Amino acid sequence: MRAAHRVPLLIASALLALSACGIPETGVVQAGGPASGIAPRTPVYFVRGGALVAVPLPTDRPGDAEAALGLLFRGPVPVDAPGRLSSEVPSAPTAAAPPATAAPRATSPDGPTSPDGPTVSARGDALAIRLPAGLGTLSRLGTEQLICTAAAAHRIGNPAGGTVTVTVSGDGGWHAEGTDGSCPDA
């Protein structure tokens, strides 16, 4: 048989096989609500073996640098971050207990939102972190944890931005500055 005669026979055979596959047509199938997706996460930088490592932690405020720092101040939680992670950032100092008539402090699953936690202000791609009183001077790694965590959270909300510059200040005029260019990939 010539090749010109084989082509129509092969096409006809393929169409016949496909039409007889046995899959019935269906309409719209109702199967519950819409997919809820994956819980938002933010990279929080901890220390493993003397180097920074990003750990994606769940958050209800993605893109919020202050919320990400709250997670950092909480420290590595074994369930969230297995594998011998540590932090050079101490927990935020706790203030004296408020009087019984004082309004309760705001809390969040992402960490402290009270005046005892770090505060972050942003102007474009420049962040300023003010540490709570009594925290003291941080080590180089602790400072890098703050810079990288705040910058990574900021980048979630502004992915097309330029280099993120972070200034950290604390008690007694202590301050440090860095950029997200020196942070390990999240």
C-alpha positions as CSV (number, residue, x, y, z in Angstrom):
1,M,0.0,0.0,0.0
2,R,1.3,3.5,-0.8
3,A,2.0,6.1,1.8
4,A,-0.7,8.4,0.4
5,H,-3.3,5.8,1.1
6,R,-2.0,5.0,4.6
7,V,-2.4,8.5,6.0
8,P,-6.2,8.7,5.6
9,L,-6.6,5.2,7.1
10,L,-4.4,6.2,10.1
11,I,-6.4,9.4,10.7
12,A,-9.7,7.5,10.5
13,S,-8.4,4.9,12.9
14,A,-7.3,7.5,15.4
15,L,-10.6,9.4,15.3
16,L,-12.5,6.1,15.8
17,A,-10.4,5.2,18.8
18,L,-10.8,8.6,20.4
19,S,-14.5,8.7,19.9
20,A,-14.9,5.4,21.6
21,C,-12.9,6.1,24.7
22,G,-16.0,5.7,26.9
23,I,-15.9,9.0,28.8
24,P,-19.4,10.5,29.0
25,E,-19.9,14.2,28.8
26,T,-20.8,16.0,32.0
27,G,-22.1,19.4,33.0
28,V,-21.0,21.5,35.9
29,V,-20.5,19.4,39.1
30,Q,-21.2,21.0,42.4
31,A,-18.5,19.9,44.9
32,G,-18.4,22.4,47.8
33,G,-17.0,25.8,48.2
34,P,-14.0,27.4,46.5
35,A,-10.5,26.4,47.3
36,S,-9.1,28.4,50.1
37,G,-5.5,28.2,49.0
38,I,-2.3,28.1,51.1
39,A,-2.0,30.1,54.3
40,P,0.2,33.2,53.6
41,R,3.8,32.9,54.9
42,T,6.6,35.4,55.5
43,P,10.4,34.6,55.6
44,V,11.9,35.0,59.0
45,Y,15.6,34.7,59.3
46,F,17.1,32.5,62.0
47,V,20.7,31.2,62.6
48,R,21.9,27.7,61.8
49,G,25.6,26.8,62.0
50,G,26.6,30.5,62.3
51,A,24.7,31.5,59.1
52,L,21.3,33.0,58.4
53,V,18.6,30.8,57.0
54,A,15.1,31.9,55.9
55,V,12.2,30.0,57.5
56,P,8.8,30.6,55.9
57,L,6.3,31.1,58.8
58,P,2.6,31.4,58.6
59,T,1.2,35.0,59.1
60,D,-2.1,36.7,58.9
61,R,-0.2,39.9,57.8
62,P,2.0,39.1,54.8
63,G,4.1,42.1,53.7
64,D,4.0,43.7,57.1
65,A,7.6,44.1,58.4
66,E,6.5,44.8,62.0
67,A,4.5,41.5,62.1
68,A,7.5,39.6,60.6
69,L,9.7,41.0,63.3
70,G,7.1,39.9,65.9
71,L,7.7,36.3,64.6
72,L,11.4,36.8,64.8
73,F,11.2,38.0,68.4
74,R,9.1,35.0,69.3
75,G,12.1,32.9,68.3
76,P,12.3,29.6,66.4
77,V,9.5,27.2,67.4
78,P,10.4,23.5,67.0
79,V,7.2,22.8,65.1
80,D,7.7,25.8,62.7
81,A,11.5,25.4,62.3
82,P,13.0,22.1,63.1
83,G,16.7,21.6,62.7
84,R,18.7,23.3,65.5
85,L,17.8,26.9,64.6
86,S,18.6,29.7,67.0
87,S,18.4,33.4,67.2
88,E,20.8,36.2,68.1
89,V,17.8,38.4,68.7
90,P,16.6,38.3,72.3
91,S,12.9,38.3,73.1
92,A,11.5,41.7,73.6
93,P,11.7,42.8,77.2
94,T,8.4,42.7,79.0
95,A,7.2,45.9,80.6
96,A,5.9,46.0,84.1
97,A,2.4,44.6,84.4
98,P,-0.2,47.2,83.6
99,P,-2.6,48.4,86.3
100,A,-5.8,46.4,86.5
101,T,-7.8,49.4,85.0
102,A,-5.6,49.6,81.9
103,A,-7.0,48.5,78.6
104,P,-5.6,45.1,77.4
105,R,-2.7,45.2,75.0
106,A,-3.1,44.3,71.4
107,T,-1.9,40.8,70.5
108,S,-1.6,38.9,67.3
109,P,-0.5,35.4,66.3
110,D,2.3,37.1,64.4
111,G,3.9,38.4,67.6
112,P,3.8,41.5,69.8
113,T,1.9,44.5,68.6
114,S,2.4,46.3,71.9
115,P,4.7,49.2,72.6
116,D,7.2,46.6,73.9
117,G,7.9,45.2,70.4
118,P,9.9,46.7,67.6
119,T,8.3,49.4,65.5
120,V,8.9,49.8,61.8
121,S,8.4,52.9,59.6
122,A,8.7,52.8,55.8
123,R,9.4,55.5,53.2
124,G,9.6,53.8,49.8
125,D,12.2,51.1,50.0
126,A,13.8,52.5,53.2
127,L,12.8,50.9,56.5
128,A,13.6,52.2,60.0
129,I,13.3,49.8,62.8
130,R,13.2,51.1,66.4
131,L,14.0,48.4,69.0
132,P,12.1,48.4,72.3
133,A,13.8,50.0,75.3
134,G,16.0,47.7,77.3
135,L,17.0,45.3,74.5
136,G,20.6,46.5,74.3
137,T,23.1,46.2,71.5
138,L,22.7,43.3,69.1
139,S,25.4,41.1,67.6
140,R,26.2,41.3,63.9
141,L,24.1,38.2,63.2
142,G,21.3,39.5,65.3
143,T,21.3,42.8,63.4
144,E,21.3,40.9,60.1
145,Q,18.4,38.8,61.3
146,L,16.4,42.0,61.8
147,I,17.5,43.6,58.5
148,C,16.8,40.5,56.4
149,T,13.4,39.6,58.1
150,A,12.1,43.2,57.7
151,A,13.3,43.5,54.1
152,A,11.9,40.2,53.1
153,A,8.5,41.1,54.5
154,H,8.6,44.5,52.8
155,R,9.5,42.8,49.5
156,I,6.3,40.7,49.7
157,G,4.3,43.9,49.6
158,N,6.5,45.5,47.0
159,P,8.1,42.8,44.8
160,A,9.1,45.2,42.0
161,G,10.9,47.6,44.3
162,G,14.6,48.3,44.3
163,T,17.1,47.5,47.0
164,V,15.6,47.6,50.5
165,T,17.7,49.6,52.9
166,V,17.0,49.0,56.6
167,T,18.2,51.1,59.5
168,V,18.0,49.6,63.0
169,S,18.3,51.8,66.1
170,G,18.2,51.0,69.8
171,D,19.1,52.3,73.3
172,G,21.9,54.8,73.8
173,G,22.2,55.9,70.2
174,W,23.1,52.4,68.9
175,H,22.3,51.9,65.2
176,A,23.2,49.8,62.3
177,E,22.3,49.8,58.6
178,G,22.2,47.2,55.8
179,T,20.4,46.1,52.7
180,D,18.5,43.0,51.4
181,G,21.4,42.5,48.9
182,S,23.4,40.7,51.6
183,C,20.6,38.4,52.7
184,P,20.4,34.8,51.8
185,D,17.6,33.9,49.4
186,A,14.3,33.4,51.1
